[in-house]
Amino acid sequence: MDNGDERDFFAESPALLEGKASGQPRARVSSASKATKPKKHYEGHRERLRERFSESGPDALADYELLEMFLFRSIPRADTKAPAKALLERFGSIGEVLGASPQLLTEVSGIGDAVALDLKLAAAMTQRMLKAQVRDRQVLSSWSQVIDYCHATMAYETVEQFRILFLDRKNVLIRDEQQQSGTVDHTPVYPREVVRRALELSASAIILVHNHPSGDPTPSRADIEMTKMIIETARPLGVTVHDHIIIGKKGHASLKGMQLI
């Protein structure tokens, strides 16, 4: 029998509660009555999903199946397949589900405030895990982990954010900060403030990162010009700008890789 909700283990039967109220000895619930209790239709399905995950790993499950397994604890007494599929239909991918705001999540049928909070908790833990993979490491030799972290942190934001990765002389990450947050298509960035913060942290190099909420990471003319202004401001003070990465939902763009800086 599915043990999807530990609270069921501590739930008392009506007979026990009635005995408490009357002061009479508690009635025993026979094993025969337990055995005849019909299973909910979703209980066997949950067991089968758990077995497939345990025996074959996550690759054996579709995205919606992984998501419905995650929802087992959040929605203990109902079928989770329908809300899992509805979330993917609305947002497109597991990453976009986790990146969606609580307000948008609760617009999906079957998703309440508590479930939305659980999904945002999963997103926060994912970001912490990815950040730990680049902390205190040479960023330039851990580039794929850096991109993964930036993507998980920024790709699904609905407004532009501008972040800076501050590096020491060995290109080890010493600080990651969000400097500005703007509108859906613009973030104000002030080159002198960027360089001032780098000097405060004794950073020898920086990597600029911002997102495009439209999903398309192609750099704009303003992105390129702003990056060049920061480079020109930082160079005389001994601060190197290694790159400017633009994050979109489906990928990223590197201004250095595109030979734009």
C-alpha positions as CSV (number, residue, x, y, z in Angstrom):
1,M,0.0,0.0,0.0
2,D,1.3,3.4,-0.9
3,N,2.8,5.3,2.1
4,G,2.9,8.6,0.2
5,D,1.9,10.7,3.2
6,E,3.3,9.9,6.6
7,R,0.4,11.8,8.2
8,D,-1.8,8.8,7.4
9,F,0.3,6.7,9.7
10,F,-0.7,8.8,12.7
11,A,-4.3,9.3,11.7
12,E,-6.8,7.7,14.1
13,S,-9.8,5.8,12.9
14,P,-13.4,7.0,13.7
15,A,-13.7,4.0,16.2
16,L,-10.7,5.2,18.2
17,L,-11.9,8.7,18.3
18,E,-15.4,7.6,19.4
19,G,-13.9,5.5,22.1
20,K,-11.9,8.5,23.4
21,A,-15.0,10.6,23.5
22,S,-17.1,8.1,25.4
23,G,-14.4,6.9,27.8
24,Q,-14.9,3.4,26.6
25,P,-12.0,1.0,25.7
26,R,-10.7,1.7,22.3
27,A,-11.9,-0.6,19.6
28,R,-9.4,-2.6,17.7
29,V,-9.2,-2.4,14.0
30,S,-8.9,-5.9,12.6
31,S,-6.4,-6.8,10.0
32,A,-9.2,-8.1,7.9
33,S,-10.9,-4.7,7.8
34,K,-7.6,-3.1,6.8
35,A,-7.1,-5.7,4.0
36,T,-10.5,-5.0,2.5
37,K,-10.0,-1.2,2.4
38,P,-9.9,-0.4,-1.3
39,K,-6.9,1.3,-2.8
40,K,-7.2,4.6,-4.5
41,H,-6.7,4.4,-8.2
42,Y,-3.5,6.5,-8.0
43,E,-1.8,4.5,-5.2
44,G,-0.8,1.6,-7.5
45,H,0.5,4.1,-10.1
46,R,2.7,5.8,-7.5
47,E,4.2,2.4,-6.5
48,R,5.0,1.6,-10.1
49,L,6.6,5.0,-10.7
50,R,8.7,4.6,-7.5
51,E,9.8,1.1,-8.6
52,R,10.8,2.3,-12.1
53,F,12.8,5.2,-10.6
54,S,14.5,3.0,-8.1
55,E,15.4,0.2,-10.5
56,S,16.2,2.2,-13.7
57,G,16.9,5.7,-12.5
58,P,15.5,9.1,-13.7
59,D,16.3,8.5,-17.4
60,A,13.5,5.8,-17.4
61,L,10.9,8.5,-16.6
62,A,9.5,11.2,-18.8
63,D,9.6,14.8,-17.5
64,Y,6.0,14.8,-16.4
65,E,6.6,11.6,-14.5
66,L,9.5,13.1,-12.6
67,L,7.4,16.1,-11.8
68,E,4.4,14.1,-10.6
69,M,6.7,12.0,-8.4
70,F,7.9,15.3,-6.8
71,L,4.3,16.3,-6.2
72,F,3.6,13.1,-4.3
73,R,4.5,14.7,-1.0
74,S,2.9,18.1,-1.8
75,I,-0.4,16.4,-3.0
76,P,-0.6,13.3,-0.8
77,R,-4.2,12.2,-1.5
78,A,-4.9,12.8,-5.1
79,D,-3.6,12.0,-8.6
80,T,-0.6,14.1,-9.5
81,K,-0.4,13.2,-13.2
82,A,-2.9,15.9,-14.3
83,P,-1.3,18.8,-12.5
84,A,2.2,17.7,-13.6
85,K,1.1,17.6,-17.2
86,A,-0.7,20.9,-16.8
87,L,2.4,22.6,-15.4
88,L,4.6,21.4,-18.3
89,E,1.9,22.4,-20.8
90,R,1.7,25.9,-19.3
91,F,5.5,26.5,-18.9
92,G,7.2,24.2,-21.3
93,S,9.9,22.4,-19.3
94,I,10.8,21.4,-15.7
95,G,13.3,24.3,-15.6
96,E,10.6,26.8,-16.6
97,V,8.2,25.3,-14.0
98,L,10.8,25.8,-11.2
99,G,11.6,29.3,-12.6
100,A,8.0,30.4,-12.7
101,S,6.7,32.8,-10.0
102,P,4.4,31.5,-7.3
103,Q,1.6,33.7,-8.6
104,L,1.8,32.1,-12.1
105,L,2.2,28.6,-10.6
106,T,-1.1,28.9,-8.7
107,E,-2.9,29.8,-11.9
108,V,-2.5,26.1,-12.9
109,S,-5.3,23.8,-12.0
110,G,-4.5,21.7,-8.9
111,I,-1.6,23.9,-7.8
112,G,-2.2,25.8,-4.6
113,D,0.0,28.1,-2.5
114,A,1.7,25.1,-0.6
115,V,2.6,23.3,-3.8
116,A,3.9,26.5,-5.4
117,L,6.1,27.0,-2.3
118,D,7.5,23.4,-2.6
119,L,8.4,24.0,-6.2
120,K,10.2,27.2,-5.4
121,L,12.0,25.4,-2.6
122,A,13.2,22.8,-5.1
123,A,14.4,25.7,-7.4
124,A,16.3,27.3,-4.5
125,M,18.1,24.1,-3.6
126,T,19.0,23.5,-7.3
127,Q,20.5,27.0,-7.4
128,R,22.5,26.4,-4.2
129,M,23.8,23.1,-5.5
130,L,25.0,24.7,-8.8
131,K,26.5,27.7,-7.0
132,A,28.5,25.3,-4.7
133,Q,30.0,23.7,-7.8
134,V,31.7,27.0,-8.8
135,R,32.4,28.5,-5.3
136,D,36.2,28.7,-4.5
137,R,37.1,27.2,-7.9
138,Q,38.9,28.6,-10.9
139,V,36.0,29.9,-12.9
140,L,37.6,29.8,-16.3
141,S,38.3,26.1,-16.0
142,S,34.8,25.4,-14.7
143,W,33.0,27.2,-17.5
144,S,30.1,24.8,-18.0
145,Q,29.3,24.8,-14.3
146,V,29.3,28.6,-14.4
147,I,26.8,28.7,-17.3
148,D,24.6,26.1,-15.6
149,Y,24.5,28.2,-12.4
150,C,23.7,31.4,-14.3
151,H,21.1,29.7,-16.4
152,A,19.3,28.2,-13.3
153,T,19.5,31.6,-11.5
154,M,18.4,34.0,-14.3
155,A,17.0,32.3,-17.3
156,Y,13.4,32.3,-16.2
157,E,13.2,35.7,-14.6
158,T,10.5,38.0,-16.0
159,V,12.7,41.2,-15.7
160,E,16.3,41.8,-16.7
161,Q,18.9,41.3,-14.0
162,F,22.5,42.3,-14.1
163,R,25.0,40.1,-12.1
164,I,28.7,40.3,-11.7
165,L,31.1,37.4,-10.8
166,F,34.1,38.8,-9.0
167,L,37.4,36.9,-9.3
168,D,40.7,37.0,-7.6
169,R,44.2,36.9,-9.3
170,K,43.9,33.2,-9.8
171,N,40.4,33.6,-11.4
172,V,38.7,32.0,-8.3
173,L,35.2,33.2,-7.6
174,I,35.2,35.4,-4.5
175,R,31.7,36.9,-4.8
176,D,28.6,36.7,-7.0
177,E,26.3,39.7,-6.7
178,Q,23.2,41.0,-8.4
179,Q,23.9,44.6,-9.1
180,Q,20.7,45.8,-10.8
181,S,17.2,44.7,-11.7
182,G,15.2,46.5,-14.4
183,T,12.3,46.0,-16.7
184,V,11.5,43.3,-19.3
185,D,14.0,44.8,-21.7
186,H,16.3,47.1,-19.9
187,T,18.6,47.2,-16.9
188,P,20.4,50.4,-15.9
189,V,24.1,49.7,-15.5
190,Y,26.7,52.2,-14.3
191,P,30.3,51.4,-15.3
192,R,31.9,53.4,-12.5
193,E,29.7,51.5,-9.9
194,V,30.7,48.2,-11.3
195,V,34.4,49.0,-11.1
196,R,34.1,50.6,-7.7
197,R,32.6,47.4,-6.3
198,A,35.3,45.3,-7.9
199,L,37.9,47.5,-6.1
200,E,36.1,47.2,-2.8
201,L,36.3,43.4,-3.1
202,S,39.9,43.5,-4.3
203,A,38.8,41.6,-7.4
204,S,41.3,41.4,-10.2
205,A,38.8,40.3,-12.8
206,I,35.0,40.2,-13.4
207,I,32.5,38.4,-15.6
208,L,29.4,40.3,-16.4
209,V,26.1,38.4,-16.7
210,H,22.6,39.4,-17.5
211,N,19.4,37.8,-18.8
212,H,17.0,38.5,-21.7
213,P,13.5,37.7,-20.5
214,S,12.4,37.4,-24.1
215,G,14.4,34.1,-24.2
216,D,16.7,35.2,-27.1
217,P,20.2,35.7,-25.8
218,T,21.4,37.6,-28.9
219,P,23.3,40.7,-27.6
220,S,21.9,44.1,-28.5
221,R,23.9,47.1,-29.6
222,A,23.3,48.6,-26.1
223,D,24.7,45.4,-24.5
224,I,27.9,45.6,-26.6
225,E,28.4,49.4,-26.0
226,M,27.8,49.1,-22.3
227,T,30.3,46.2,-22.0
228,K,33.0,48.2,-23.9
229,M,32.4,51.2,-21.5
230,I,32.9,49.0,-18.5
231,I,36.1,47.5,-20.1
232,E,37.5,51.0,-20.7
233,T,36.7,52.1,-17.2
234,A,38.1,49.0,-15.5
235,R,41.4,48.6,-17.5
236,P,43.3,51.6,-16.1
237,L,42.5,50.4,-12.6
238,G,43.9,46.9,-13.2
239,V,40.5,45.1,-13.4
240,T,40.0,42.7,-16.3
241,V,36.6,42.0,-17.9
242,H,36.8,38.4,-19.0
243,D,33.4,38.2,-20.7
244,H,29.8,39.3,-20.8
245,I,27.4,36.4,-20.8
246,I,23.8,36.9,-21.9
247,I,21.4,34.2,-20.6
248,G,18.2,33.2,-22.4
249,K,15.7,30.4,-21.8
250,K,17.1,28.2,-24.5
251,G,20.8,29.1,-24.3
252,H,23.4,31.8,-23.8
253,A,25.6,34.1,-25.7
254,S,29.2,35.1,-24.9
255,L,30.4,38.5,-26.2
256,K,34.0,37.3,-26.1
257,G,33.1,34.1,-27.9
258,M,31.3,36.1,-30.6
259,Q,34.4,38.3,-30.8
260,L,32.4,41.4,-29.9
261,I,34.8,42.5,-27.2
